[in-house]
C-alpha cells in the first residue's frame, strides 16, 4: 500500500493550461517532493502513464485525441498500477459509473477540486475509491454496480481460454456453427463449451440462458479487459 506522503510521480492531463497551473500549485504545496508531468491531451496521457508509471494520474474527460475514459480503459488493459482520478465538470450518475467501470478509482468535480483533491489522492493511494461529496447520492447505486462487476470478473476467472473465446463470440451473436468454423472446432465441441460456461456461471438449465445472461451483462462485459 502506498504512503501518500511519499508519492513521487503524478501526471495531470487537461487541455486547459490555466486550470493545470492552479492544480499543480495546489498539489506541490500538499506534496512538496512530487514530480508532476503535464499532458495536454489524452494521447500524451496514455504515453506518459505507460512510460513513467506514476503513482497517480489525474484526468479530465473532455480532451483532444483521446478522452479521459479512453485513457482509463487503455491503462486498465495494460494492467498498470497507476491510480486514476477523474477530475471533470460532469456530475451525472452514468458518467461516474462509466468512469469507475473504465478503471478510475477517484471521481471529483472541478469546482470542488481545491477542497477534495488531496483527500482523493490519499484515499486512492490507500487502495480505496473516492467519489466527490457532490455525487454522494449516487454512491449506493454505484457500489452495487461495482459489486456486480467484481462478481462478473470472479465468474469469468473460472473459464478456460477456449471457453472465454466461445463466450466472446456468443456475445457477438455468433451461432455455434459459426463459432466452430472460426475456432476450427466441431460444432459439438462448441456446444460442450457453452454448456460448461453455463455450469460455471451457475446459469439455469434452459434454452438461451447464456444469451440472456450476456444481454443482461453486456455493458459490464465491454469494460472487462480479460474478456
LINHUUR-V111334 format. One record per residue. RES is the residue in three letters. SS is DSSP state (alpha for helix, beta for strand, coil for the rest). PHI is phi in radians with two decimals (* if undefined). NEAR is the number of other ideal C-beta (glycine too) atoms within 10 Angstrom. Layout:
# LINHUUR-V111334
res-><RES RES>
ss-><SS SS>
phi-><PHI PHI>
near-><NEAR NEAR>
This chain:
# LINHUUR-V111334
res-><UNK UNK UNK UNK UNK UNK UNK UNK UNK UNK UNK UNK UNK UNK UNK UNK UNK UNK UNK UNK UNK UNK UNK UNK UNK UNK UNK UNK UNK UNK UNK UNK UNK UNK UNK UNK UNK UNK UNK UNK UNK UNK UNK UNK UNK UNK UNK UNK UNK UNK UNK UNK UNK UNK UNK UNK UNK UNK UNK UNK UNK UNK UNK UNK UNK UNK UNK UNK UNK UNK UNK UNK UNK UNK UNK UNK UNK UNK UNK UNK UNK UNK UNK UNK UNK UNK UNK UNK UNK UNK UNK UNK UNK UNK UNK UNK UNK UNK UNK UNK UNK UNK UNK UNK UNK UNK UNK UNK UNK UNK UNK UNK UNK UNK UNK UNK UNK UNK UNK UNK UNK UNK UNK UNK UNK UNK UNK UNK UNK UNK UNK UNK UNK UNK UNK UNK UNK UNK UNK UNK UNK UNK UNK UNK UNK UNK UNK UNK UNK UNK UNK UNK UNK UNK UNK UNK UNK UNK UNK UNK UNK UNK UNK UNK UNK UNK UNK UNK UNK UNK UNK UNK UNK UNK UNK UNK UNK UNK UNK UNK UNK UNK UNK UNK UNK UNK UNK UNK UNK UNK UNK UNK UNK UNK UNK UNK UNK UNK UNK UNK UNK UNK UNK UNK UNK UNK UNK UNK UNK UNK UNK UNK UNK UNK UNK UNK UNK UNK UNK UNK UNK UNK UNK UNK UNK UNK UNK>
ss-><coil coil coil alpha alpha alpha coil coil beta beta beta beta beta coil coil coil alpha alpha alpha alpha alpha alpha alpha alpha alpha alpha alpha alpha alpha alpha coil coil coil coil beta beta beta beta beta coil coil alpha alpha alpha alpha alpha alpha alpha alpha alpha alpha alpha coil coil coil beta beta beta beta coil coil coil coil coil coil coil coil alpha alpha alpha alpha alpha alpha alpha alpha alpha alpha coil coil coil coil coil beta beta beta beta beta beta coil coil coil coil alpha alpha alpha alpha alpha alpha alpha alpha alpha alpha coil coil coil beta beta beta beta alpha alpha alpha alpha alpha alpha alpha alpha alpha alpha alpha alpha alpha alpha alpha alpha coil coil coil coil beta beta coil alpha alpha alpha alpha alpha alpha alpha alpha alpha alpha alpha alpha alpha alpha alpha alpha alpha alpha alpha alpha alpha alpha alpha alpha coil coil coil coil alpha alpha alpha alpha alpha alpha alpha alpha alpha alpha alpha coil coil coil coil alpha alpha alpha alpha alpha alpha alpha alpha coil coil coil alpha alpha alpha alpha alpha alpha alpha alpha alpha alpha alpha alpha alpha alpha coil coil coil coil coil coil coil coil alpha alpha alpha alpha alpha alpha alpha alpha alpha alpha alpha alpha alpha alpha coil coil coil coil coil>
phi-><* -1.24 -1.67 -0.94 -1.22 -1.87 -1.04 -1.84 -2.34 -2.63 -2.02 -2.06 -2.10 -2.80 -1.56 -1.93 -1.06 -1.16 -1.14 -1.01 -1.08 -1.08 -1.18 -1.10 -1.02 -1.11 -1.24 -1.22 -1.27 -1.30 -2.24 -1.08 -1.73 -1.39 -1.68 -1.92 -1.87 -1.66 -2.16 -1.64 -2.70 -1.16 -1.11 -1.11 -1.11 -1.04 -1.08 -1.15 -1.15 -1.23 -1.50 -1.55 0.89 -1.19 -1.13 -2.38 -2.22 -1.88 -2.14 -1.38 -1.50 -1.44 -2.46 -1.15 1.29 -2.77 -1.37 -1.04 -1.23 -1.12 -1.10 -0.98 -1.08 -1.13 -1.13 -1.09 -1.09 -1.47 0.98 -1.23 -1.54 -1.13 -1.49 -1.75 -2.10 -1.64 -2.15 -2.61 -1.71 -1.34 -1.99 -1.24 -1.03 -1.11 -1.20 -1.09 -1.08 -1.09 -1.12 -1.18 -1.15 -1.36 2.14 -1.23 -1.83 -2.25 -2.60 -2.38 -1.58 -1.10 -1.33 -2.08 -1.02 -1.03 -1.56 -2.04 -1.10 -1.18 -1.07 -1.11 -1.07 -1.06 -1.18 -1.22 -1.14 -1.41 1.67 -1.91 -1.61 -2.35 -2.05 -0.96 -1.04 -1.16 -1.85 -1.02 -1.00 -1.54 -1.07 -1.08 -1.12 -1.17 -1.13 -1.13 -1.07 -1.14 -1.13 -1.12 -1.10 -1.12 -1.08 -1.14 -1.06 -1.07 -1.17 -1.20 -1.14 -1.42 -1.57 -1.30 -1.07 -1.12 -1.21 -1.11 -1.09 -1.11 -1.08 -1.06 -1.25 -1.08 -1.16 -1.65 1.17 -1.44 -1.40 -1.04 -1.11 -1.13 -1.14 -1.07 -1.23 -1.22 -1.70 0.99 -2.23 -1.31 -1.08 -1.11 -1.10 -1.12 -1.09 -1.15 -1.04 -1.08 -1.12 -1.19 -1.06 -1.05 -1.13 -1.19 -1.55 0.99 -1.54 -1.11 -1.36 -2.39 -1.05 1.15 -1.11 -1.21 -1.10 -1.12 -1.07 -1.09 -1.05 -1.30 -2.03 -1.05 -1.09 -1.15 -1.03 -1.18 -1.70 -1.71 -1.15 -1.23 -1.44>
near-><6 17 10 18 11 11 21 11 16 23 24 24 26 24 16 14 10 8 15 19 12 13 21 15 9 14 20 14 9 15 20 8 9 18 13 17 17 16 24 16 17 25 17 20 32 22 11 21 25 13 9 15 14 23 21 26 29 28 29 25 22 13 22 11 14 19 17 27 22 18 32 29 20 20 24 18 12 14 8 16 10 21 27 27 24 28 25 21 11 18 14 10 13 9 17 23 19 19 25 23 21 19 20 27 22 27 26 23 17 17 11 15 20 11 12 19 22 16 16 26 25 18 19 21 20 13 10 10 17 21 22 24 13 13 19 10 8 18 13 9 12 20 13 10 18 14 10 12 19 10 12 18 14 9 16 18 10 13 19 12 7 15 18 16 16 28 22 14 19 21 18 11 9 17 12 19 10 15 23 20 13 14 16 6 17 11 14 10 15 24 14 15 25 19 12 16 23 16 11 15 18 9 14 8 8 9 7 9 15 19 13 13 22 17 10 10 19 10 12 16 17 11 19 15 13 10 16>
